[in-house]
Amino acid sequence: MLRANLVNLSLFGVFFGLHIVFAARDLALAFSLVATLITVQILLFGPLSVVLGGASVRRERQRTNRLGALLSLPLSTGLAWAYGGMAWSWPVVFALVCASSSLHLVLDRRLSHPANRPAWVG
């Protein structure tokens, strides 16, 4: 659980570093691609950690997702700050935090009911 989330955080760090490098070198397409990857990663932090972790026990996948959900809260708040033009825009903060929380909650509920889970959840 912890290892999968640490791997995901490390991947975030790489993407974040790349987005700074691409912005500094004025590489707009590369910057946009990495910014999109960062957005997807933050919104789906827990589910991506579940996939990266590869745990075979459903409860372990659920704990991984729940820790990922907690980690995604400050990340999605920071993402909202970036999307708000490096200023606080409470509607953007609300939208991104709610979107991330909702996506994590969906997976948590799917993992709570084994009969309703998609094949990749196991």
Backbone as XML, in Angstrom:
<?xml version="1.0"?>
<chain id="A" units="angstrom">
  <residue number="1" name="MET">
    <atom name="N" x="0.835" y="-1.194" z="0.000"/>
    <atom name="CA" x="0.000" y="0.000" z="0.000"/>
    <atom name="C" x="0.878" y="1.255" z="0.000"/>
  </residue>
  <residue number="2" name="LEU">
    <atom name="N" x="1.759" y="1.339" z="0.968"/>
    <atom name="CA" x="2.607" y="2.522" z="1.078"/>
    <atom name="C" x="3.566" y="2.612" z="-0.106"/>
  </residue>
  <residue number="3" name="ARG">
    <atom name="N" x="4.122" y="1.470" z="-0.497"/>
    <atom name="CA" x="5.076" y="1.461" z="-1.604"/>
    <atom name="C" x="4.438" y="1.937" z="-2.905"/>
  </residue>
  <residue number="4" name="ALA">
    <atom name="N" x="3.225" y="1.482" z="-3.184"/>
    <atom name="CA" x="2.533" y="1.878" z="-4.415"/>
    <atom name="C" x="2.289" y="3.385" z="-4.437"/>
  </residue>
  <residue number="5" name="ASN">
    <atom name="N" x="1.894" y="3.948" z="-3.315"/>
    <atom name="CA" x="1.663" y="5.393" z="-3.247"/>
    <atom name="C" x="2.966" y="6.174" z="-3.326"/>
  </residue>
  <residue number="6" name="LEU">
    <atom name="N" x="4.052" y="5.629" z="-2.764"/>
    <atom name="CA" x="5.351" y="6.291" z="-2.879"/>
    <atom name="C" x="5.861" y="6.261" z="-4.322"/>
  </residue>
  <residue number="7" name="VAL">
    <atom name="N" x="5.638" y="5.147" z="-5.010"/>
    <atom name="CA" x="6.005" y="5.082" z="-6.429"/>
    <atom name="C" x="5.208" y="6.114" z="-7.217"/>
  </residue>
  <residue number="8" name="ASN">
    <atom name="N" x="3.927" y="6.217" z="-6.922"/>
    <atom name="CA" x="3.075" y="7.188" z="-7.610"/>
    <atom name="C" x="3.518" y="8.622" z="-7.292"/>
  </residue>
  <residue number="9" name="LEU">
    <atom name="N" x="3.861" y="8.897" z="-6.046"/>
    <atom name="CA" x="4.368" y="10.226" z="-5.685"/>
    <atom name="C" x="5.686" y="10.526" z="-6.396"/>
  </residue>
  <residue number="10" name="SER">
    <atom name="N" x="6.541" y="9.513" z="-6.518"/>
    <atom name="CA" x="7.803" y="9.695" z="-7.239"/>
    <atom name="C" x="7.549" y="10.009" z="-8.704"/>
  </residue>
  <residue number="11" name="LEU">
    <atom name="N" x="6.596" y="9.317" z="-9.283"/>
    <atom name="CA" x="6.220" y="9.580" z="-10.670"/>
    <atom name="C" x="5.686" y="11.009" z="-10.811"/>
  </residue>
  <residue number="12" name="PHE">
    <atom name="N" x="4.896" y="11.431" z="-9.841"/>
    <atom name="CA" x="4.416" y="12.820" z="-9.837"/>
    <atom name="C" x="5.597" y="13.792" z="-9.798"/>
  </residue>
  <residue number="13" name="GLY">
    <atom name="N" x="6.583" y="13.497" z="-8.954"/>
    <atom name="CA" x="7.766" y="14.356" z="-8.858"/>
    <atom name="C" x="8.504" y="14.466" z="-10.188"/>
  </residue>
  <residue number="14" name="VAL">
    <atom name="N" x="8.611" y="13.359" z="-10.903"/>
    <atom name="CA" x="9.256" y="13.371" z="-12.223"/>
    <atom name="C" x="8.446" y="14.237" z="-13.187"/>
  </residue>
  <residue number="15" name="PHE">
    <atom name="N" x="7.129" y="14.022" z="-13.219"/>
    <atom name="CA" x="6.270" y="14.819" z="-14.110"/>
    <atom name="C" x="6.346" y="16.301" z="-13.754"/>
  </residue>
  <residue number="16" name="PHE">
    <atom name="N" x="6.349" y="16.593" z="-12.460"/>
    <atom name="CA" x="6.390" y="17.987" z="-12.023"/>
    <atom name="C" x="7.705" y="18.633" z="-12.456"/>
  </residue>
  <residue number="17" name="GLY">
    <atom name="N" x="8.803" y="17.908" z="-12.264"/>
    <atom name="CA" x="10.098" y="18.415" z="-12.702"/>
    <atom name="C" x="10.140" y="18.639" z="-14.208"/>
  </residue>
  <residue number="18" name="LEU">
    <atom name="N" x="9.585" y="17.695" z="-14.969"/>
    <atom name="CA" x="9.549" y="17.845" z="-16.423"/>
    <atom name="C" x="8.723" y="19.051" z="-16.839"/>
  </residue>
  <residue number="19" name="HIS">
    <atom name="N" x="7.629" y="19.297" z="-16.149"/>
    <atom name="CA" x="6.792" y="20.436" z="-16.544"/>
    <atom name="C" x="7.528" y="21.752" z="-16.309"/>
  </residue>
  <residue number="20" name="ILE">
    <atom name="N" x="8.372" y="21.808" z="-15.278"/>
    <atom name="CA" x="9.179" y="23.010" z="-15.039"/>
    <atom name="C" x="10.233" y="23.169" z="-16.132"/>
  </residue>
  <residue number="21" name="VAL">
    <atom name="N" x="10.903" y="22.068" z="-16.468"/>
    <atom name="CA" x="11.927" y="22.112" z="-17.517"/>
    <atom name="C" x="11.316" y="22.520" z="-18.852"/>
  </residue>
  <residue number="22" name="PHE">
    <atom name="N" x="10.173" y="21.913" z="-19.198"/>
    <atom name="CA" x="9.532" y="22.227" z="-20.473"/>
    <atom name="C" x="9.044" y="23.669" z="-20.519"/>
  </residue>
  <residue number="23" name="ALA">
    <atom name="N" x="8.564" y="24.178" z="-19.398"/>
    <atom name="CA" x="8.131" y="25.582" z="-19.361"/>
    <atom name="C" x="9.330" y="26.513" z="-19.520"/>
  </residue>
  <residue number="24" name="ALA">
    <atom name="N" x="10.435" y="26.185" z="-18.858"/>
    <atom name="CA" x="11.633" y="27.026" z="-18.936"/>
    <atom name="C" x="12.226" y="27.040" z="-20.341"/>
  </residue>
  <residue number="25" name="ARG">
    <atom name="N" x="12.076" y="25.933" z="-21.055"/>
    <atom name="CA" x="12.637" y="25.841" z="-22.414"/>
    <atom name="C" x="11.614" y="26.213" z="-23.489"/>
  </residue>
  <residue number="26" name="ASP">
    <atom name="N" x="10.461" y="26.659" z="-23.028"/>
    <atom name="CA" x="9.394" y="27.108" z="-23.934"/>
    <atom name="C" x="8.953" y="26.010" z="-24.906"/>
  </residue>
  <residue number="27" name="LEU">
    <atom name="N" x="8.850" y="24.790" z="-24.394"/>
    <atom name="CA" x="8.397" y="23.640" z="-25.186"/>
    <atom name="C" x="6.912" y="23.423" z="-24.895"/>
  </residue>
  <residue number="28" name="ALA">
    <atom name="N" x="6.080" y="24.163" z="-25.598"/>
    <atom name="CA" x="4.645" y="24.222" z="-25.294"/>
    <atom name="C" x="3.961" y="22.866" z="-25.410"/>
  </residue>
  <residue number="29" name="LEU">
    <atom name="N" x="4.234" y="22.118" z="-26.456"/>
    <atom name="CA" x="3.565" y="20.829" z="-26.648"/>
    <atom name="C" x="3.951" y="19.839" z="-25.548"/>
  </residue>
  <residue number="30" name="ALA">
    <atom name="N" x="5.244" y="19.754" z="-25.255"/>
    <atom name="CA" x="5.712" y="18.852" z="-24.193"/>
    <atom name="C" x="5.137" y="19.286" z="-22.845"/>
  </residue>
  <residue number="31" name="PHE">
    <atom name="N" x="5.103" y="20.603" z="-22.599"/>
    <atom name="CA" x="4.533" y="21.122" z="-21.356"/>
    <atom name="C" x="3.062" y="20.720" z="-21.240"/>
  </residue>
  <residue number="32" name="SER">
    <atom name="N" x="2.311" y="20.894" z="-22.316"/>
    <atom name="CA" x="0.879" y="20.557" z="-22.294"/>
    <atom name="C" x="0.659" y="19.073" z="-22.054"/>
  </residue>
  <residue number="33" name="LEU">
    <atom name="N" x="1.484" y="18.246" z="-22.675"/>
    <atom name="CA" x="1.363" y="16.799" z="-22.487"/>
    <atom name="C" x="1.618" y="16.421" z="-21.031"/>
  </residue>
  <residue number="34" name="VAL">
    <atom name="N" x="2.698" y="16.945" z="-20.457"/>
    <atom name="CA" x="3.016" y="16.623" z="-19.068"/>
    <atom name="C" x="1.974" y="17.219" z="-18.120"/>
  </residue>
  <residue number="35" name="ALA">
    <atom name="N" x="1.472" y="18.412" z="-18.407"/>
    <atom name="CA" x="0.427" y="19.007" z="-17.569"/>
    <atom name="C" x="-0.838" y="18.146" z="-17.588"/>
  </residue>
  <residue number="36" name="THR">
    <atom name="N" x="-1.150" y="17.582" z="-18.735"/>
    <atom name="CA" x="-2.305" y="16.680" z="-18.836"/>
    <atom name="C" x="-2.061" y="15.414" z="-18.029"/>
  </residue>
  <residue number="37" name="LEU">
    <atom name="N" x="-0.856" y="14.857" z="-18.124"/>
    <atom name="CA" x="-0.522" y="13.665" z="-17.332"/>
    <atom name="C" x="-0.613" y="13.956" z="-15.838"/>
  </residue>
  <residue number="38" name="ILE">
    <atom name="N" x="-0.137" y="15.119" z="-15.428"/>
    <atom name="CA" x="-0.218" y="15.500" z="-14.011"/>
    <atom name="C" x="-1.675" y="15.599" z="-13.572"/>
  </residue>
  <residue number="39" name="THR">
    <atom name="N" x="-2.509" y="16.206" z="-14.397"/>
    <atom name="CA" x="-3.924" y="16.351" z="-14.050"/>
    <atom name="C" x="-4.595" y="14.990" z="-13.888"/>
  </residue>
  <residue number="40" name="VAL">
    <atom name="N" x="-4.386" y="14.112" z="-14.852"/>
    <atom name="CA" x="-4.980" y="12.768" z="-14.784"/>
    <atom name="C" x="-4.447" y="12.022" z="-13.564"/>
  </residue>
  <residue number="41" name="GLN">
    <atom name="N" x="-3.143" y="12.126" z="-13.338"/>
    <atom name="CA" x="-2.542" y="11.423" z="-12.212"/>
    <atom name="C" x="-3.120" y="11.898" z="-10.886"/>
  </residue>
  <residue number="42" name="ILE">
    <atom name="N" x="-3.285" y="13.203" z="-10.731"/>
    <atom name="CA" x="-3.816" y="13.724" z="-9.465"/>
    <atom name="C" x="-5.271" y="13.313" z="-9.279"/>
  </residue>
  <residue number="43" name="LEU">
    <atom name="N" x="-6.076" y="13.441" z="-10.317"/>
    <atom name="CA" x="-7.496" y="13.089" z="-10.196"/>
    <atom name="C" x="-7.687" y="11.599" z="-9.920"/>
  </residue>
  <residue number="44" name="LEU">
    <atom name="N" x="-6.788" y="10.773" z="-10.428"/>
    <atom name="CA" x="-6.899" y="9.318" z="-10.264"/>
    <atom name="C" x="-5.744" y="8.760" z="-9.438"/>
  </residue>
  <residue number="45" name="PHE">
    <atom name="N" x="-5.285" y="9.510" z="-8.459"/>
    <atom name="CA" x="-4.092" y="9.106" z="-7.719"/>
    <atom name="C" x="-4.254" y="7.740" z="-7.055"/>
  </residue>
  <residue number="46" name="GLY">
    <atom name="N" x="-5.336" y="7.545" z="-6.342"/>
    <atom name="CA" x="-5.580" y="6.265" z="-5.666"/>
    <atom name="C" x="-5.732" y="5.108" z="-6.631"/>
  </residue>
  <residue number="47" name="PRO">
    <atom name="N" x="-6.625" y="5.227" z="-7.637"/>
    <atom name="CA" x="-6.752" y="4.133" z="-8.599"/>
    <atom name="C" x="-5.435" y="3.804" z="-9.316"/>
  </residue>
  <residue number="48" name="LEU">
    <atom name="N" x="-4.642" y="4.815" z="-9.636"/>
    <atom name="CA" x="-3.345" y="4.543" z="-10.265"/>
    <atom name="C" x="-2.416" y="3.826" z="-9.292"/>
  </residue>
  <residue number="49" name="SER">
    <atom name="N" x="-2.468" y="4.190" z="-8.029"/>
    <atom name="CA" x="-1.661" y="3.501" z="-7.018"/>
    <atom name="C" x="-2.099" y="2.047" z="-6.878"/>
  </residue>
  <residue number="50" name="VAL">
    <atom name="N" x="-3.399" y="1.798" z="-6.985"/>
    <atom name="CA" x="-3.907" y="0.431" z="-6.925"/>
    <atom name="C" x="-3.327" y="-0.383" z="-8.078"/>
  </residue>
  <residue number="51" name="VAL">
    <atom name="N" x="-3.338" y="0.181" z="-9.270"/>
    <atom name="CA" x="-2.795" y="-0.512" z="-10.439"/>
    <atom name="C" x="-1.289" y="-0.718" z="-10.274"/>
  </residue>
  <residue number="52" name="LEU">
    <atom name="N" x="-0.577" y="0.311" z="-9.826"/>
    <atom name="CA" x="0.874" y="0.201" z="-9.636"/>
    <atom name="C" x="1.230" y="-0.822" z="-8.561"/>
  </residue>
  <residue number="53" name="GLY">
    <atom name="N" x="0.400" y="-0.898" z="-7.522"/>
    <atom name="CA" x="0.671" y="-1.808" z="-6.412"/>
    <atom name="C" x="0.470" y="-3.265" z="-6.757"/>
  </residue>
  <residue number="54" name="GLY">
    <atom name="N" x="-0.515" y="-3.540" z="-7.574"/>
    <atom name="CA" x="-0.770" y="-4.909" z="-7.997"/>
    <atom name="C" x="-1.142" y="-5.869" z="-6.881"/>
  </residue>
  <residue number="55" name="ALA">
    <atom name="N" x="-1.684" y="-5.378" z="-5.780"/>
    <atom name="CA" x="-2.067" y="-6.246" z="-4.666"/>
    <atom name="C" x="-3.165" y="-7.213" z="-5.096"/>
  </residue>
  <residue number="56" name="SER">
    <atom name="N" x="-3.108" y="-8.423" z="-4.562"/>
    <atom name="CA" x="-4.108" y="-9.425" z="-4.930"/>
    <atom name="C" x="-5.289" y="-9.455" z="-3.958"/>
  </residue>
  <residue number="57" name="VAL">
    <atom name="N" x="-5.145" y="-8.846" z="-2.805"/>
    <atom name="CA" x="-6.211" y="-8.837" z="-1.803"/>
    <atom name="C" x="-7.024" y="-7.550" z="-1.951"/>
  </residue>
  <residue number="58" name="ARG">
    <atom name="N" x="-8.337" y="-7.725" z="-2.071"/>
    <atom name="CA" x="-9.232" y="-6.592" z="-2.294"/>
    <atom name="C" x="-9.116" y="-5.536" z="-1.202"/>
  </residue>
  <residue number="59" name="ARG">
    <atom name="N" x="-9.035" y="-5.932" z="0.045"/>
    <atom name="CA" x="-8.935" y="-4.972" z="1.153"/>
    <atom name="C" x="-7.632" y="-4.165" z="1.072"/>
  </residue>
  <residue number="60" name="GLU">
    <atom name="N" x="-6.570" y="-4.792" z="0.618"/>
    <atom name="CA" x="-5.298" y="-4.073" z="0.450"/>
    <atom name="C" x="-5.425" y="-3.035" z="-0.659"/>
  </residue>
  <residue number="61" name="ARG">
    <atom name="N" x="-6.106" y="-3.385" z="-1.741"/>
    <atom name="CA" x="-6.351" y="-2.419" z="-2.821"/>
    <atom name="C" x="-7.202" y="-1.260" z="-2.319"/>
  </residue>
  <residue number="62" name="GLN">
    <atom name="N" x="-8.172" y="-1.574" z="-1.472"/>
    <atom name="CA" x="-9.033" y="-0.524" z="-0.916"/>
    <atom name="C" x="-8.233" y="0.411" z="-0.021"/>
  </residue>
  <residue number="63" name="ARG">
    <atom name="N" x="-7.349" y="-0.133" z="0.816"/>
    <atom name="CA" x="-6.505" y="0.717" z="1.671"/>
    <atom name="C" x="-5.556" y="1.562" z="0.834"/>
  </residue>
  <residue number="64" name="THR">
    <atom name="N" x="-5.017" y="0.987" z="-0.229"/>
    <atom name="CA" x="-4.140" y="1.740" z="-1.134"/>
    <atom name="C" x="-4.896" y="2.909" z="-1.745"/>
  </residue>
  <residue number="65" name="ASN">
    <atom name="N" x="-6.114" y="2.656" z="-2.199"/>
    <atom name="CA" x="-6.936" y="3.721" z="-2.788"/>
    <atom name="C" x="-7.271" y="4.798" z="-1.761"/>
  </residue>
  <residue number="66" name="ARG">
    <atom name="N" x="-7.570" y="4.390" z="-0.543"/>
    <atom name="CA" x="-7.925" y="5.372" z="0.494"/>
    <atom name="C" x="-6.737" y="6.268" z="0.851"/>
  </residue>
  <residue number="67" name="LEU">
    <atom name="N" x="-5.544" y="5.692" z="0.951"/>
    <atom name="CA" x="-4.362" y="6.519" z="1.197"/>
    <atom name="C" x="-4.118" y="7.436" z="-0.002"/>
  </residue>
  <residue number="68" name="GLY">
    <atom name="N" x="-4.296" y="6.912" z="-1.200"/>
    <atom name="CA" x="-4.161" y="7.729" z="-2.403"/>
    <atom name="C" x="-5.156" y="8.878" z="-2.415"/>
  </residue>
  <residue number="69" name="ALA">
    <atom name="N" x="-6.361" y="8.633" z="-1.927"/>
    <atom name="CA" x="-7.370" y="9.695" z="-1.852"/>
    <atom name="C" x="-6.902" y="10.810" z="-0.922"/>
  </residue>
  <residue number="70" name="LEU">
    <atom name="N" x="-6.321" y="10.444" z="0.210"/>
    <atom name="CA" x="-5.811" y="11.463" z="1.138"/>
    <atom name="C" x="-4.652" y="12.239" z="0.511"/>
  </residue>
  <residue number="71" name="LEU">
    <atom name="N" x="-3.774" y="11.530" z="-0.181"/>
    <atom name="CA" x="-2.641" y="12.200" z="-0.826"/>
    <atom name="C" x="-3.093" y="13.112" z="-1.963"/>
  </residue>
  <residue number="72" name="SER">
    <atom name="N" x="-4.197" y="12.757" z="-2.602"/>
    <atom name="CA" x="-4.664" y="13.555" z="-3.736"/>
    <atom name="C" x="-5.280" y="14.889" z="-3.307"/>
  </residue>
  <residue number="73" name="LEU">
    <atom name="N" x="-5.694" y="15.009" z="-2.056"/>
    <atom name="CA" x="-6.328" y="16.262" z="-1.605"/>
    <atom name="C" x="-5.393" y="17.470" z="-1.698"/>
  </residue>
  <residue number="74" name="PRO">
    <atom name="N" x="-4.187" y="17.420" z="-1.109"/>
    <atom name="CA" x="-3.311" y="18.587" z="-1.280"/>
    <atom name="C" x="-2.832" y="18.741" z="-2.726"/>
  </residue>
  <residue number="75" name="LEU">
    <atom name="N" x="-2.663" y="17.615" z="-3.430"/>
    <atom name="CA" x="-2.239" y="17.697" z="-4.829"/>
    <atom name="C" x="-3.314" y="18.355" z="-5.692"/>
  </residue>
  <residue number="76" name="SER">
    <atom name="N" x="-4.567" y="18.003" z="-5.479"/>
    <atom name="CA" x="-5.640" y="18.606" z="-6.278"/>
    <atom name="C" x="-5.846" y="20.075" z="-5.894"/>
  </residue>
  <residue number="77" name="THR">
    <atom name="N" x="-5.575" y="20.420" z="-4.650"/>
    <atom name="CA" x="-5.636" y="21.825" z="-4.247"/>
    <atom name="C" x="-4.541" y="22.620" z="-4.954"/>
  </residue>
  <residue number="78" name="GLY">
    <atom name="N" x="-3.340" y="22.059" z="-5.014"/>
    <atom name="CA" x="-2.248" y="22.699" z="-5.752"/>
    <atom name="C" x="-2.533" y="22.790" z="-7.234"/>
  </residue>
  <residue number="79" name="LEU">
    <atom name="N" x="-3.149" y="21.759" z="-7.779"/>
    <atom name="CA" x="-3.532" y="21.775" z="-9.191"/>
    <atom name="C" x="-4.547" y="22.888" z="-9.455"/>
  </residue>
  <residue number="80" name="ALA">
    <atom name="N" x="-5.464" y="23.076" z="-8.529"/>
    <atom name="CA" x="-6.453" y="24.155" z="-8.669"/>
    <atom name="C" x="-5.768" y="25.514" z="-8.656"/>
  </residue>
  <residue number="81" name="TRP">
    <atom name="N" x="-4.758" y="25.662" z="-7.826"/>
    <atom name="CA" x="-4.005" y="26.914" z="-7.785"/>
    <atom name="C" x="-3.338" y="27.170" z="-9.138"/>
  </residue>
  <residue number="82" name="ALA">
    <atom name="N" x="-2.775" y="26.112" z="-9.736"/>
    <atom name="CA" x="-2.140" y="26.255" z="-11.050"/>
    <atom name="C" x="-3.175" y="26.596" z="-12.123"/>
  </residue>
  <residue number="83" name="TYR">
    <atom name="N" x="-4.305" y="25.896" z="-12.110"/>
    <atom name="CA" x="-5.352" y="26.180" z="-13.098"/>
    <atom name="C" x="-5.994" y="27.549" z="-12.877"/>
  </residue>
  <residue number="84" name="GLY">
    <atom name="N" x="-5.920" y="28.053" z="-11.663"/>
    <atom name="CA" x="-6.466" y="29.374" z="-11.356"/>
    <atom name="C" x="-5.496" y="30.496" z="-11.688"/>
  </residue>
  <residue number="85" name="GLY">
    <atom name="N" x="-4.444" y="30.196" z="-12.448"/>
    <atom name="CA" x="-3.486" y="31.224" z="-12.837"/>
    <atom name="C" x="-2.552" y="31.620" z="-11.710"/>
  </residue>
  <residue number="86" name="MET">
    <atom name="N" x="-2.159" y="30.646" z="-10.886"/>
    <atom name="CA" x="-1.282" y="30.860" z="-9.728"/>
    <atom name="C" x="-1.923" y="31.801" z="-8.714"/>
  </residue>
  <residue number="87" name="ALA">
    <atom name="N" x="-3.224" y="31.695" z="-8.603"/>
    <atom name="CA" x="-4.001" y="32.437" z="-7.609"/>
    <atom name="C" x="-5.144" y="31.524" z="-7.152"/>
  </residue>
  <residue number="88" name="TRP">
    <atom name="N" x="-5.664" y="31.792" z="-5.971"/>
    <atom name="CA" x="-6.744" y="30.956" z="-5.458"/>
    <atom name="C" x="-8.063" y="31.319" z="-6.117"/>
  </residue>
  <residue number="89" name="SER">
    <atom name="N" x="-8.663" y="30.328" z="-6.706"/>
    <atom name="CA" x="-10.000" y="30.446" z="-7.269"/>
    <atom name="C" x="-10.835" y="29.357" z="-6.597"/>
  </residue>
  <residue number="90" name="TRP">
    <atom name="N" x="-11.649" y="29.748" z="-5.648"/>
    <atom name="CA" x="-12.376" y="28.754" z="-4.857"/>
    <atom name="C" x="-13.281" y="27.856" z="-5.689"/>
  </residue>
  <residue number="91" name="PRO">
    <atom name="N" x="-13.916" y="28.337" z="-6.755"/>
    <atom name="CA" x="-14.699" y="27.411" z="-7.578"/>
    <atom name="C" x="-13.821" y="26.328" z="-8.229"/>
  </residue>
  <residue number="92" name="VAL">
    <atom name="N" x="-12.607" y="26.693" z="-8.637"/>
    <atom name="CA" x="-11.701" y="25.705" z="-9.237"/>
    <atom name="C" x="-11.222" y="24.725" z="-8.170"/>
  </residue>
  <residue number="93" name="VAL">
    <atom name="N" x="-10.882" y="25.223" z="-6.986"/>
    <atom name="CA" x="-10.476" y="24.341" z="-5.885"/>
    <atom name="C" x="-11.599" y="23.350" z="-5.588"/>
  </residue>
  <residue number="94" name="PHE">
    <atom name="N" x="-12.803" y="23.878" z="-5.447"/>
    <atom name="CA" x="-13.957" y="23.031" z="-5.144"/>
    <atom name="C" x="-14.169" y="21.980" z="-6.235"/>
  </residue>
  <residue number="95" name="ALA">
    <atom name="N" x="-14.115" y="22.399" z="-7.482"/>
    <atom name="CA" x="-14.360" y="21.473" z="-8.593"/>
    <atom name="C" x="-13.322" y="20.355" z="-8.643"/>
  </residue>
  <residue number="96" name="LEU">
    <atom name="N" x="-12.046" y="20.696" z="-8.521"/>
    <atom name="CA" x="-11.004" y="19.673" z="-8.622"/>
    <atom name="C" x="-10.970" y="18.754" z="-7.406"/>
  </residue>
  <residue number="97" name="VAL">
    <atom name="N" x="-11.148" y="19.310" z="-6.216"/>
    <atom name="CA" x="-11.170" y="18.466" z="-5.014"/>
    <atom name="C" x="-12.383" y="17.537" z="-5.047"/>
  </residue>
  <residue number="98" name="CYS">
    <atom name="N" x="-13.520" y="18.053" z="-5.464"/>
    <atom name="CA" x="-14.726" y="17.209" z="-5.569"/>
    <atom name="C" x="-14.564" y="16.141" z="-6.644"/>
  </residue>
  <residue number="99" name="ALA">
    <atom name="N" x="-13.984" y="16.496" z="-7.781"/>
    <atom name="CA" x="-13.781" y="15.517" z="-8.857"/>
    <atom name="C" x="-12.858" y="14.405" z="-8.383"/>
  </residue>
  <residue number="100" name="SER">
    <atom name="N" x="-11.750" y="14.756" z="-7.770"/>
    <atom name="CA" x="-10.805" y="13.756" z="-7.290"/>
    <atom name="C" x="-11.442" y="12.885" z="-6.206"/>
  </residue>
  <residue number="101" name="SER">
    <atom name="N" x="-12.100" y="13.514" z="-5.256"/>
    <atom name="CA" x="-12.754" y="12.760" z="-4.173"/>
    <atom name="C" x="-13.823" y="11.817" z="-4.716"/>
  </residue>
  <residue number="102" name="SER">
    <atom name="N" x="-14.580" y="12.284" z="-5.685"/>
    <atom name="CA" x="-15.639" y="11.451" z="-6.269"/>
    <atom name="C" x="-15.069" y="10.221" z="-6.973"/>
  </residue>
  <residue number="103" name="LEU">
    <atom name="N" x="-14.007" y="10.422" z="-7.735"/>
    <atom name="CA" x="-13.400" y="9.293" z="-8.437"/>
    <atom name="C" x="-12.821" y="8.271" z="-7.463"/>
  </residue>
  <residue number="104" name="HIS">
    <atom name="N" x="-12.224" y="8.740" z="-6.384"/>
    <atom name="CA" x="-11.701" y="7.819" z="-5.372"/>
    <atom name="C" x="-12.835" y="7.093" z="-4.650"/>
  </residue>
  <residue number="105" name="LEU">
    <atom name="N" x="-13.912" y="7.802" z="-4.393"/>
    <atom name="CA" x="-15.057" y="7.196" z="-3.723"/>
    <atom name="C" x="-15.699" y="6.113" z="-4.586"/>
  </residue>
  <residue number="106" name="VAL">
    <atom name="N" x="-15.775" y="6.346" z="-5.883"/>
    <atom name="CA" x="-16.342" y="5.343" z="-6.794"/>
    <atom name="C" x="-15.543" y="4.045" z="-6.691"/>
  </residue>
  <residue number="107" name="LEU">
    <atom name="N" x="-14.217" y="4.139" z="-6.754"/>
    <atom name="CA" x="-13.408" y="2.921" z="-6.655"/>
    <atom name="C" x="-13.551" y="2.292" z="-5.282"/>
  </residue>
  <residue number="108" name="ASP">
    <atom name="N" x="-13.597" y="3.101" z="-4.233"/>
    <atom name="CA" x="-13.755" y="2.558" z="-2.889"/>
    <atom name="C" x="-15.055" y="1.751" z="-2.777"/>
  </residue>
  <residue number="109" name="ARG">
    <atom name="N" x="-16.120" y="2.285" z="-3.326"/>
    <atom name="CA" x="-17.405" y="1.571" z="-3.288"/>
    <atom name="C" x="-17.357" y="0.291" z="-4.117"/>
  </residue>
  <residue number="110" name="ARG">
    <atom name="N" x="-16.684" y="0.357" z="-5.263"/>
    <atom name="CA" x="-16.556" y="-0.842" z="-6.101"/>
    <atom name="C" x="-15.770" y="-1.929" z="-5.380"/>
  </residue>
  <residue number="111" name="LEU">
    <atom name="N" x="-14.750" y="-1.514" z="-4.634"/>
    <atom name="CA" x="-13.951" y="-2.488" z="-3.890"/>
    <atom name="C" x="-14.694" y="-3.008" z="-2.665"/>
  </residue>
  <residue number="112" name="SER">
    <atom name="N" x="-15.684" y="-2.275" z="-2.186"/>
    <atom name="CA" x="-16.471" y="-2.707" z="-1.028"/>
    <atom name="C" x="-17.478" y="-3.786" z="-1.391"/>
  </residue>
  <residue number="113" name="HIS">
    <atom name="N" x="-17.858" y="-3.845" z="-2.661"/>
    <atom name="CA" x="-18.867" y="-4.803" z="-3.110"/>
    <atom name="C" x="-18.259" y="-5.676" z="-4.200"/>
  </residue>
  <residue number="114" name="PRO">
    <atom name="N" x="-17.733" y="-6.846" z="-3.826"/>
    <atom name="CA" x="-17.004" y="-7.676" z="-4.789"/>
    <atom name="C" x="-17.811" y="-8.065" z="-6.030"/>
  </residue>
  <residue number="115" name="ALA">
    <atom name="N" x="-19.115" y="-8.191" z="-5.904"/>
    <atom name="CA" x="-19.924" y="-8.605" z="-7.061"/>
    <atom name="C" x="-20.048" y="-7.497" z="-8.115"/>
  </residue>
  <residue number="116" name="ASN">
    <atom name="N" x="-19.822" y="-6.243" z="-7.741"/>
    <atom name="CA" x="-20.018" y="-5.124" z="-8.644"/>
    <atom name="C" x="-18.731" y="-4.526" z="-9.209"/>
  </residue>
  <residue number="117" name="ARG">
    <atom name="N" x="-17.608" y="-5.149" z="-8.945"/>
    <atom name="CA" x="-16.350" y="-4.539" z="-9.357"/>
    <atom name="C" x="-16.003" y="-4.881" z="-10.806"/>
  </residue>
  <residue number="118" name="PRO">
    <atom name="N" x="-15.293" y="-3.973" z="-11.470"/>
    <atom name="CA" x="-14.833" y="-4.272" z="-12.835"/>
    <atom name="C" x="-13.717" y="-5.313" z="-12.793"/>
  </residue>
  <residue number="119" name="ALA">
    <atom name="N" x="-13.445" y="-5.952" z="-13.908"/>
    <atom name="CA" x="-12.469" y="-7.028" z="-13.972"/>
    <atom name="C" x="-11.080" y="-6.593" z="-13.525"/>
  </residue>
  <residue number="120" name="TRP">
    <atom name="N" x="-10.660" y="-5.363" z="-13.857"/>
    <atom name="CA" x="-9.302" y="-4.929" z="-13.507"/>
    <atom name="C" x="-9.131" y="-4.689" z="-12.022"/>
  </residue>
  <residue number="121" name="VAL">
    <atom name="N" x="-10.256" y="-4.532" z="-11.278"/>
    <atom name="CA" x="-10.174" y="-4.328" z="-9.833"/>
    <atom name="C" x="-9.917" y="-5.637" z="-9.132"/>
  </residue>
  <residue number="122" name="GLY">
    <atom name="N" x="-10.367" y="-6.736" z="-9.710"/>
    <atom name="CA" x="-10.079" y="-8.066" z="-9.178"/>
    <atom name="C" x="-10.962" y="-8.468" z="-8.120"/>
  </residue>
</chain>
